[in-house]
Amino acid sequence: MDKDISVEEYARAQEDGTKENAFSEDREVGADSEDIARIEGVYRKLDRRIIPAFWILYFICSAIRSNVGLSQTMNEKQGHDLAQILHLTKKQISTGLALFYVCYVLFDCPSNLIMTRLSPRVWMSRIVIGVGIIGSCMAAMKAAWSFLLRLLLGIIIAGMWPGMAYYLTLFYPPSRTGKRIGQYFTAAQVSAAVVGLVSAGFQEMDGLGGLVGFQWMFLLYGLVGIIVGFSLLWWLPDRPLPPGHVREQVGWKKWIPQTRPALTGMDAEIHYRDLTRVYHPRPWTIKDLSHVVTDWRVWPLVMMYFGVVGVGIGVQNYGTVIIQGINPNLTGVQLSLLFAPIWVMDLFAILLVTPFSDRFHQHRALFFSVPVCLQISGLLITTYAGSASNPWPRYGGLLIVGFGLGPTVPITMTWTNEIFQRRHGEVGVAAASALVSGLGNLGSIVTTYALYTGWSSDSVRGPRQYRKSNLVMVGILCLSILSAASMTFLLKSVGNRPKAKQMSSGSSTSGGEGMIMDGAERRELHERGLGRLWWRK
């Protein structure tokens, strides 16, 4: 294995004027292929432990979060859709949906920062259990005021998405998180497709046991969420410890079930040498946090996320409404079945693009911008294509939007990890990912509150229905592309050096700490490209 460069060696290199020589060697190129294969094997073991758990928890939480969109059209002809049962207007529904994201924005960063101080495993389990409980309670909604449960759901689920991105950086180098974020992000797409299909079955349960179709949907998904949340306490590994160290179970931790270490034996040694930076965290301070919040690099990432997540949530919440505008004669079951392929296209794009964005991690902006251009094209097709006799080309535009949406959110979160772990360490990842996710979700508020039901002109049925809303989404997507280009230019001009003097991407911004440049960081100086792919072996 590679030999780590110590603080003393670094200092001597500086005194001798040979700092560049000390760090210029590409250790991956110089290492034996057998060593690299063992490192890859360790990360694959971590994949088998972490990614399936994340996929399942994100699937069920996405289902609970988004099924309110389907409930707006379920059993509509029987008078048992969400609006008619709760006596809500479309404006009131969009206000309730927007309040969810207001809470998301307000509580994302505090939740993520708490996670860094407590057990990440326990905090993630707490989120899923809470989401399951609130989801189950939504089955009891009978009056308009009960829709405020949606607000409480936003408070409980805040921190889940950025927390998952932060959790990955405890086990993987940032340059390798894009593919893995994409892998569990597919759960949202599968969830959207499956929930759409399964909702057809829930509509057949309408009236059973005194509950309407969407209430059965809320109840059963919520109960599954509670079960998944408790199982995570045994399933997910906790923060890795240096080899030979034992985790102390004191205070409240004595009452929490213990979980198996993520790695043991030689695998743990290999991981420690390759990703030493995550094993020696220092508790962050308010000063550290202020450095992250005031770093200009946050804002282009926020604007990138604002556009793509706004469009994604808009399609998620109002996809069936847009399809119904294409053909008002479609039944609720038909709308659910037509909604699912949008997210199948989204899933394909994630699996196709995110692995290559990791291999060419110095070109994140390109892998982000091309899919955004596809979204713009799809929205224009949905707005202007087709005719009164054949409106279905507009549906094809929605499929293109779905394909373009796929890789953009994982790539934005991965780029955030890369920039802020190197510059600010662990608190940088936790705070920046939450700020990008939280403030970026203001785009969700725009698309759920101001669009589709916010303008009277959009409610007029016809071939150009929702034209203004679609064009607003095109505008915010153009802003996302401009932000990605600006970030690339500024990083090349200004750079992304650590905030304080440090010899690795350590866990804080404190200068002068005893830190090392680990093997993974040395390899991140170079792109992997197409090397070591299965067809090149």
C-alpha positions as a printed NumPy array, in Angstrom:
array([[  0.   ,   0.   ,   0.   ],
       [  0.96 ,   3.632,  -0.386],
       [  2.973,   5.209,   2.38 ],
       [  1.237,   8.289,   3.812],
       [  3.19 ,  11.538,   3.888],
       [  3.428,  12.723,   7.484],
       [  3.364,  16.245,   8.84 ],
       [  7.092,  16.153,   9.58 ],
       [  7.932,  15.023,   6.028],
       [  5.729,  17.768,   4.657],
       [  7.428,  20.408,   6.797],
       [ 10.916,  19.219,   5.787],
       [  9.851,  19.34 ,   2.149],
       [  8.713,  22.939,   2.596],
       [ 12.028,  23.926,   4.204],
       [ 13.987,  22.308,   1.39 ],
       [ 11.832,  23.98 ,  -1.238],
       [ 10.721,  20.592,  -2.507],
       [  7.05 ,  20.678,  -1.562],
       [  5.944,  20.159,  -5.141],
       [  8.179,  17.111,  -5.527],
       [  6.841,  15.675,  -2.284],
       [  3.323,  15.629,  -3.608],
       [  3.677,  15.491,  -7.381],
       [  3.76 ,  11.707,  -7.656],
       [  0.461,  10.15 ,  -8.722],
       [  0.227,   7.286,  -6.285],
       [ -2.511,   5.458,  -8.186],
       [ -0.386,   5.355, -11.303],
       [  2.635,   4.254,  -9.311],
       [  0.852,   1.704,  -7.15 ],
       [  0.616,  -1.966,  -8.002],
       [ -2.578,  -2.902,  -9.799],
       [ -3.111,  -5.497,  -7.054],
       [ -3.194,  -2.733,  -4.412],
       [ -5.723,  -0.711,  -6.401],
       [ -7.848,  -3.836,  -6.871],
       [ -7.887,  -4.377,  -3.081],
       [ -8.948,  -0.759,  -2.511],
       [-11.741,  -1.169,  -5.048],
       [-12.776,  -4.363,  -3.278],
       [-13.085,  -2.529,   0.041],
       [-15.38 ,   0.109,  -1.469],
       [-17.502,  -2.61 ,  -3.077],
       [-17.955,  -4.193,   0.378],
       [-19.098,  -0.839,   1.693],
       [-21.5  ,  -0.585,  -1.242],
       [-23.179,  -3.841,  -0.264],
       [-23.634,  -2.606,   3.302],
       [-24.727,   0.99 ,   2.717],
       [-26.323,   1.468,  -0.714],
       [-29.197,  -1.083,  -0.374],
       [-30.17 ,   0.426,   3.004],
       [-30.094,   3.938,   1.582],
       [-32.08 ,   2.824,  -1.469],
       [-34.87 ,   1.334,   0.646],
       [-35.111,   4.246,   3.084],
       [-35.119,   6.769,   0.239],
       [-37.732,   4.752,  -1.661],
       [-40.196,   4.715,   1.207],
       [-39.583,   8.346,   2.245],
       [-39.962,   9.507,  -1.367],
       [-43.222,   7.582,  -1.629],
       [-44.603,   9.174,   1.546],
       [-43.423,  12.631,   0.493],
       [-44.744,  12.539,  -3.085],
       [-47.935,  10.497,  -2.931],
       [-49.859,  13.687,  -2.149],
       [-49.485,  14.51 ,  -5.846],
       [-51.27 ,  11.314,  -6.856],
       [-53.957,  11.812,  -4.229],
       [-55.164,  14.863,  -6.171],
       [-56.524,  12.664,  -8.986],
       [-57.228,   9.325,  -7.243],
       [-60.943,   8.344,  -7.316],
       [-61.782,  11.818,  -8.566],
       [-64.976,  10.735, -10.333],
       [-66.253,   9.166,  -7.106],
       [-65.598,  12.438,  -5.249],
       [-62.878,  10.814,  -3.135],
       [-59.779,  12.726,  -4.25 ],
       [-57.792,  14.827,  -1.768],
       [-59.431,  18.161,  -2.61 ],
       [-62.987,  16.891,  -2.292],
       [-62.434,  14.882,   0.889],
       [-60.687,  17.758,   2.702],
       [-62.76 ,  20.495,   0.996],
       [-59.648,  22.194,  -0.312],
       [-59.24 ,  24.463,  -3.316],
       [-56.344,  23.944,  -5.714],
       [-54.747,  27.094,  -4.314],
       [-54.946,  25.73 ,  -0.772],
       [-53.361,  22.446,  -1.871],
       [-50.473,  24.244,  -3.57 ],
       [-50.025,  26.382,  -0.422],
       [-49.831,  23.232,   1.711],
       [-47.294,  21.689,  -0.638],
       [-45.224,  24.875,  -0.543],
       [-45.256,  25.002,   3.279],
       [-43.66 ,  21.556,   3.281],
       [-40.651,  22.961,   1.422],
       [-40.527,  26.077,   3.598],
       [-39.933,  23.778,   6.58 ],
       [-37.466,  21.805,   4.503],
       [-35.485,  24.995,   3.815],
       [-35.523,  26.153,   7.443],
       [-34.564,  22.876,   9.106],
       [-32.202,  21.226,   6.575],
       [-28.978,  22.795,   7.864],
       [-29.698,  22.442,  11.616],
       [-30.595,  18.785,  11.103],
       [-27.373,  18.065,   9.227],
       [-25.224,  19.811,  11.811],
       [-26.851,  17.83 ,  14.628],
       [-26.013,  14.668,  12.697],
       [-22.294,  15.511,  12.823],
       [-22.437,  15.716,  16.634],
       [-24.6  ,  12.642,  17.231],
       [-24.535,   9.202,  15.65 ],
       [-25.276,   9.575,  11.902],
       [-26.876,   6.108,  11.928],
       [-29.242,   6.964,  14.782],
       [-30.149,  10.349,  13.319],
       [-30.982,   8.813,   9.936],
       [-33.137,   6.186,  11.659],
       [-34.926,   8.939,  13.623],
       [-35.818,  10.725,  10.377],
       [-37.289,   7.626,   8.726],
       [-39.297,   6.6  ,  11.81 ],
       [-40.707,  10.119,  12.092],
       [-41.625,  10.219,   8.402],
       [-43.427,   6.88 ,   8.771],
       [-45.422,   8.084,  11.78 ],
       [-46.512,  11.321,  10.082],
       [-47.311,   9.431,   6.873],
       [-49.574,   7.045,   8.762],
       [-51.321,   9.921,  10.541],
       [-52.129,  11.525,   7.176],
       [-54.543,   8.645,   6.589],
       [-56.768,  10.197,   9.267],
       [-57.092,  13.551,   7.475],
       [-60.765,  14.563,   7.303],
       [-60.761,  18.373,   7.334],
       [-58.767,  21.167,   5.714],
       [-56.785,  21.969,   8.883],
       [-55.428,  18.401,   9.012],
       [-53.46 ,  19.105,   5.834],
       [-51.077,  20.957,   8.167],
       [-49.579,  17.511,   8.804],
       [-47.784,  18.208,   5.556],
       [-45.953,  21.05 ,   7.33 ],
       [-44.912,  18.723,  10.16 ],
       [-43.664,  16.204,   7.595],
       [-41.364,  18.888,   6.176],
       [-39.852,  19.484,   9.62 ],
       [-39.294,  15.77 ,  10.278],
       [-37.832,  14.862,   6.88 ],
       [-35.507,  17.899,   6.736],
       [-31.88 ,  16.82 ,   6.642],
       [-32.511,  13.395,   5.149],
       [-31.22 ,  14.091,   1.63 ],
       [-28.143,  16.212,   2.548],
       [-27.544,  13.89 ,   5.503],
       [-27.236,  10.943,   3.162],
       [-24.683,  12.838,   1.051],
       [-22.712,  13.74 ,   4.19 ],
       [-22.891,  10.151,   5.472],
       [-21.308,   8.859,   2.243],
       [-18.248,  11.085,   2.717],
       [-17.519,   9.225,   5.959],
       [-16.842,   6.098,   3.9  ],
       [-15.93 ,   7.232,   0.356],
       [-13.731,   9.882,  -1.287],
       [-15.909,  12.73 ,  -2.639],
       [-14.929,  11.978,  -6.243],
       [-16.524,   8.528,  -5.881],
       [-19.824,   9.634,  -4.379],
       [-21.583,  10.697,  -7.589],
       [-22.283,   7.176,  -8.804],
       [-23.396,   6.094,  -5.349],
       [-25.671,   9.087,  -4.799],
       [-27.116,   8.276,  -8.2  ],
       [-27.633,   4.651,  -7.248],
       [-29.802,   5.369,  -4.229],
       [-31.364,   8.411,  -5.918],
       [-32.898,   5.943,  -8.388],
       [-35.13 ,   4.94 ,  -5.476],
       [-37.008,   8.22 ,  -5.938],
       [-37.569,   7.438,  -9.609],
       [-38.605,   3.837,  -8.949],
       [-40.794,   5.12 ,  -6.128],
       [-42.498,   7.64 ,  -8.397],
       [-43.109,   4.952, -11.011],
       [-44.181,   2.231,  -8.569],
       [-46.342,   4.543,  -6.469],
       [-48.041,   5.637,  -9.664],
       [-48.718,   2.043, -10.662],
       [-49.669,   0.82 ,  -7.197],
       [-52.02 ,   3.765,  -6.733],
       [-54.241,   2.08 ,  -9.302],
       [-54.628,  -0.769,  -6.788],
       [-55.309,   1.612,  -3.91 ],
       [-58.06 ,   3.191,  -5.968],
       [-59.72 ,  -0.214,  -6.125],
       [-59.659,  -0.275,  -2.282],
       [-61.732,   2.903,  -2.176],
       [-64.355,   2.637,   0.563],
       [-62.827,  -0.452,   2.176],
       [-62.917,  -0.18 ,   5.979],
       [-64.327,   3.323,   5.749],
       [-61.172,   4.727,   4.124],
       [-60.886,   6.171,   0.632],
       [-58.128,   5.089,  -1.754],
       [-55.535,   7.746,  -0.954],
       [-55.987,   7.196,   2.812],
       [-55.103,   3.53 ,   2.41 ],
       [-52.034,   4.64 ,   0.467],
       [-50.887,   7.003,   3.241],
       [-51.514,   4.432,   5.978],
       [-49.692,   1.455,   4.463],
       [-46.658,   3.402,   3.257],
       [-46.366,   5.028,   6.68 ],
       [-46.386,   1.685,   8.5  ],
       [-43.68 ,   0.342,   6.198],
       [-41.636,   3.492,   6.889],
       [-41.766,   2.896,  10.647],
       [-40.532,  -0.69 ,  10.204],
       [-37.697,   0.411,   7.894],
       [-36.658,   3.189,  10.294],
       [-36.21 ,   0.843,  13.239],
       [-34.364,  -1.732,  11.109],
       [-31.754,   0.884,  10.162],
       [-30.494,   0.873,  13.741],
       [-29.129,  -2.647,  13.135],
       [-28.398,  -2.28 ,   9.427],
       [-26.416,   0.931,   8.862],
       [-22.813,   1.132,  10.124],
       [-21.801,   3.99 ,  12.37 ],
       [-18.951,   6.42 ,  11.765],
       [-15.729,   4.42 ,  11.133],
       [-13.123,   4.262,  13.906],
       [ -9.354,   3.895,  13.474],
       [ -8.179,   0.249,  13.637],
       [ -7.892,  -0.921,  17.245],
       [-10.275,   1.698,  18.641],
       [-13.491,   0.683,  20.408],
       [-16.687,   2.741,  20.399],
       [-17.784,   3.757,  23.897],
       [-21.456,   3.145,  24.706],
       [-22.114,   5.828,  27.308],
       [-25.121,   7.947,  28.194],
       [-28.072,   7.62 ,  25.821],
       [-26.   ,   5.407,  23.493],
       [-26.278,   2.525,  25.989],
       [-29.949,   2.225,  25.024],
       [-29.318,   2.122,  21.263],
       [-28.751,  -1.251,  19.531],
       [-25.176,  -1.785,  18.428],
       [-24.363,  -2.409,  14.796],
       [-21.559,  -4.353,  13.13 ],
       [-18.513,  -2.325,  12.017],
       [-18.547,  -1.449,   8.337],
       [-15.152,  -3.124,   7.838],
       [-12.905,  -5.416,   9.863],
       [ -9.395,  -6.842,   9.673],
       [ -7.257,  -5.95 ,   6.689],
       [-10.183,  -4.242,   4.958],
       [-10.373,  -1.759,   7.832],
       [ -6.603,  -1.148,   7.608],
       [ -6.81 ,  -0.513,   3.865],
       [ -9.713,   1.886,   4.268],
       [ -7.927,   3.743,   7.065],
       [ -4.852,   4.317,   4.917],
       [ -6.872,   5.303,   1.881],
       [ -9.29 ,   7.691,   3.625],
       [ -7.464,   8.757,   6.775],
       [ -9.056,  12.21 ,   6.699],
       [-12.425,  10.942,   8.014],
       [-10.986,   9.062,  11.004],
       [ -9.724,  12.066,  12.949],
       [-12.54 ,  14.628,  13.125],
       [-12.312,  17.666,  15.336],
       [-15.551,  19.154,  16.707],
       [-16.394,  22.187,  14.596],
       [-16.923,  25.656,  15.989],
       [-19.202,  28.545,  15.082],
       [-16.215,  30.146,  13.387],
       [-15.748,  27.063,  11.205],
       [-19.441,  27.168,  10.307],
       [-19.316,  30.874,   9.477],
       [-16.474,  30.216,   7.029],
       [-18.669,  27.715,   5.191],
       [-21.79 ,  29.89 ,   5.144],
       [-19.897,  32.928,   3.828],
       [-17.986,  30.993,   1.158],
       [-19.077,  32.284,  -2.271],
       [-18.807,  28.743,  -3.684],
       [-22.105,  27.841,  -2.03 ],
       [-24.211,  30.176,  -4.14 ],
       [-23.583,  28.889,  -7.684],
       [-24.341,  25.38 ,  -6.371],
       [-27.543,  26.65 ,  -4.737],
       [-28.684,  28.177,  -8.029],
       [-27.844,  24.991,  -9.926],
       [-29.925,  22.99 ,  -7.466],
       [-32.707,  25.608,  -7.436],
       [-33.462,  25.078, -11.109],
       [-33.254,  21.321, -11.433],
       [-34.969,  20.413,  -8.163],
       [-37.695,  22.973,  -8.86 ],
       [-38.465,  21.357, -12.2  ],
       [-38.184,  17.871, -10.701],
       [-40.627,  18.598,  -7.885],
       [-42.919,  20.441, -10.271],
       [-43.127,  17.388, -12.521],
       [-43.461,  15.099,  -9.503],
       [-46.345,  17.027,  -7.94 ],
       [-48.112,  18.081, -11.123],
       [-47.084,  15.462, -13.674],
       [-50.521,  13.838, -13.646],
       [-52.117,  17.291, -13.878],
       [-50.021,  18.131, -16.963],
       [-50.898,  14.791, -18.58 ],
       [-54.566,  15.393, -17.817],
       [-54.229,  18.715, -19.653],
       [-53.054,  16.774, -22.702],
       [-56.161,  14.557, -22.613],
       [-58.91 ,  15.544, -20.132],
       [-60.762,  12.268, -20.774],
       [-58.122,  10.079, -19.09 ],
       [-59.192,   8.187, -15.963],
       [-57.266,   8.28 , -12.696],
       [-55.829,   4.82 , -13.353],
       [-54.704,   5.81 , -16.855],
       [-53.049,   8.956, -15.491],
       [-51.124,   6.853, -12.944],
       [-49.951,   4.449, -15.648],
       [-48.792,   7.283, -17.927],
       [-47.004,   8.997, -15.036],
       [-44.686,   6.039, -14.356],
       [-42.594,   6.077, -17.622],
       [-41.353,   9.608, -16.884],
       [-39.449,   8.236, -13.89 ],
       [-38.26 ,   5.16 , -15.746],
       [-36.513,   7.533, -18.185],
       [-35.12 ,   9.429, -15.194],
       [-33.708,   6.187, -13.747],
       [-31.997,   5.192, -17.014],
       [-30.263,   8.567, -17.225],
       [-28.957,   8.326, -13.653],
       [-27.447,   4.889, -14.204],
       [-25.943,   5.975, -17.515],
       [-24.458,   9.382, -16.663],
       [-23.404,   9.447, -12.989],
       [-20.691,   6.716, -13.226],
       [-18.984,   8.655, -16.021],
       [-19.293,  11.927, -14.11 ],
       [-17.195,  10.277, -11.348],
       [-14.588,   8.997, -13.794],
       [-14.27 ,  12.48 , -15.314],
       [-14.883,  14.344, -12.062],
       [-13.05 ,  17.469, -13.209],
       [-15.817,  18.05 , -15.772],
       [-18.878,  18.035, -13.491],
       [-20.312,  21.169, -15.135],
       [-20.487,  19.467, -18.534],
       [-22.203,  16.364, -17.166],
       [-24.673,  18.689, -15.427],
       [-25.394,  21.121, -18.264],
       [-26.116,  18.657, -21.078],
       [-29.001,  16.956, -19.195],
       [-30.365,  20.404, -18.252],
       [-30.454,  21.281, -21.953],
       [-32.503,  18.117, -22.508],
       [-34.963,  19.28 , -19.846],
       [-35.353,  22.618, -21.613],
       [-35.972,  20.861, -24.931],
       [-38.547,  18.565, -23.346],
       [-40.448,  21.446, -21.725],
       [-40.594,  23.321, -25.048],
       [-41.921,  20.203, -26.771],
       [-44.508,  19.728, -24.013],
       [-45.594,  23.347, -24.479],
       [-45.684,  23.765, -28.255],
       [-45.704,  20.347, -29.941],
       [-48.731,  18.36 , -31.056],
       [-52.143,  19.46 , -32.247],
       [-55.762,  19.244, -31.165],
       [-56.165,  15.985, -33.053],
       [-52.842,  14.516, -31.856],
       [-51.607,  15.992, -28.553],
       [-49.357,  13.054, -27.644],
       [-46.047,  14.608, -28.806],
       [-46.452,  16.763, -25.698],
       [-46.255,  13.608, -23.598],
       [-43.03 ,  12.714, -25.41 ],
       [-41.64 ,  16.028, -24.193],
       [-42.359,  14.983, -20.603],
       [-40.377,  11.786, -21.16 ],
       [-37.416,  13.87 , -22.363],
       [-37.738,  16.071, -19.26 ],
       [-37.635,  12.936, -17.131],
       [-34.44 ,  11.723, -18.821],
       [-32.772,  15.108, -18.366],
       [-33.73 ,  15.359, -14.7  ],
       [-32.009,  12.123, -13.688],
       [-28.304,  12.915, -13.204],
       [-28.509,  16.618, -12.342],
       [-29.347,  16.411,  -8.623],
       [-26.722,  13.707,  -7.774],
       [-24.063,  15.609,  -9.722],
       [-24.829,  18.862,  -7.867],
       [-24.564,  17.161,  -4.47 ],
       [-21.35 ,  15.37 ,  -5.458],
       [-19.742,  18.581,  -6.674],
       [-20.672,  20.158,  -3.328],
       [-18.944,  17.291,  -1.48 ],
       [-15.788,  17.641,  -3.58 ],
       [-15.451,  21.397,  -3.212],
       [-16.291,  21.743,   0.471],
       [-14.54 ,  18.714,   1.917],
       [-11.292,  19.893,   0.409],
       [-11.813,  23.498,   1.506],
       [-13.537,  23.158,   4.901],
       [-13.415,  19.493,   5.871],
       [-16.283,  17.586,   7.485],
       [-18.282,  20.597,   8.653],
       [-17.972,  21.974,   5.132],
       [-19.683,  18.917,   3.667],
       [-22.404,  18.855,   6.324],
       [-23.25 ,  22.559,   6.168],
       [-22.79 ,  23.145,   2.433],
       [-24.795,  20.1  ,   1.349],
       [-27.619,  21.224,   3.654],
       [-27.483,  24.81 ,   2.378],
       [-27.5  ,  23.686,  -1.236],
       [-30.364,  21.271,  -0.596],
       [-32.313,  23.607,   1.679],
       [-31.979,  26.913,  -0.179],
       [-32.132,  25.132,  -3.517],
       [-35.533,  23.791,  -2.528],
       [-36.847,  27.334,  -2.819],
       [-37.218,  26.229,  -6.427],
       [-39.678,  23.635,  -5.168],
       [-41.7  ,  26.383,  -3.502],
       [-41.828,  28.313,  -6.78 ],
       [-43.053,  25.362,  -8.799],
       [-45.579,  24.123,  -6.236],
       [-47.052,  27.456,  -5.159],
       [-46.624,  29.922,  -8.013],
       [-46.919,  27.586, -11.006],
       [-49.611,  25.372, -12.53 ],
       [-52.322,  26.443, -10.101],
       [-50.965,  29.893,  -9.311],
       [-51.874,  31.621, -12.593],
       [-55.436,  31.854, -13.847],
       [-54.25 ,  31.701, -17.47 ],
       [-52.842,  28.226, -16.822],
       [-56.231,  26.937, -15.738],
       [-57.781,  27.632, -19.156],
       [-57.973,  24.314, -20.977],
       [-56.526,  24.137, -24.456],
       [-53.436,  23.16 , -26.457],
       [-51.299,  25.781, -24.678],
       [-52.435,  25.088, -21.129],
       [-49.613,  25.589, -18.571],
       [-47.544,  27.444, -21.192],
       [-46.47 ,  30.202, -18.776],
       [-45.576,  27.74 , -16.026],
       [-43.496,  25.65 , -18.425],
       [-41.65 ,  28.729, -19.692],
       [-40.845,  29.834, -16.132],
       [-39.26 ,  26.413, -15.562],
       [-37.243,  26.875, -18.766],
       [-36.011,  30.186, -17.364],
       [-34.818,  28.75 , -14.04 ],
       [-33.084,  25.909, -15.902],
       [-31.153,  28.485, -17.945],
       [-30.115,  30.02 , -14.626],
       [-28.814,  26.601, -13.521],
       [-26.649,  26.266, -16.64 ],
       [-25.286,  29.785, -16.183],
       [-24.444,  29.007, -12.538],
       [-22.568,  25.815, -13.488],
       [-20.542,  27.699, -16.098],
       [-19.781,  30.49 , -13.607],
       [-18.638,  27.99 , -10.98 ],
       [-16.254,  26.332, -13.436],
       [-14.77 ,  29.672, -14.52 ],
       [-14.354,  30.952, -10.956],
       [-12.775,  27.714,  -9.691],
       [-10.224,  27.891, -12.497],
       [ -9.576,  31.562, -11.792],
       [ -9.626,  31.63 ,  -7.972],
       [ -8.957,  27.98 ,  -7.121],
       [-10.249,  25.859,  -4.258],
       [ -7.408,  25.754,  -1.747],
       [ -8.183,  24.708,   1.853],
       [ -9.419,  27.588,   3.983],
       [ -6.589,  27.072,   6.488],
       [ -3.157,  25.525,   6.172],
       [ -3.724,  21.813,   6.186],
       [ -2.029,  18.88 ,   4.619],
       [ -5.138,  16.971,   3.692],
       [ -8.859,  17.356,   3.258],
       [ -9.255,  17.129,   6.974],
       [-12.261,  17.343,   9.15 ],
       [-12.047,  21.016,  10.03 ],
       [-10.55 ,  24.305,   9.011],
       [ -8.065,  24.486,  11.834],
       [ -4.543,  25.257,  10.765],
       [ -1.517,  23.466,  12.053],
       [ -3.247,  20.244,  13.02 ],
       [ -1.449,  16.946,  12.615],
       [ -2.922,  15.881,   9.295],
       [ -1.864,  13.807,   6.337],
       [ -2.674,  13.619,   2.672],
       [ -4.265,  10.193,   2.314],
       [ -4.134,   7.85 ,  -0.649],
       [ -7.59 ,   8.737,  -1.949],
       [ -6.813,  12.449,  -2.082],
       [ -3.635,  11.816,  -4.04 ],
       [ -5.595,   9.789,  -6.556],
       [ -8.226,  12.518,  -6.858],
       [ -5.586,  14.764,  -8.441],
       [ -6.157,  12.737, -11.617],
       [ -9.292,  11.564, -13.393],
       [ -9.772,   7.808, -13.684],
       [-11.14 ,   8.181, -17.195],
       [-12.137,   4.92 , -18.879],
       [ -9.462,   2.853, -17.146],
       [-10.376,  -0.364, -15.313],
       [-13.786,  -0.654, -16.943],
       [-14.976,  -4.195, -17.557],
       [-14.641,  -3.95 , -21.331],
       [-11.036,  -2.681, -21.045],
       [ -9.733,  -5.41 , -18.733]])
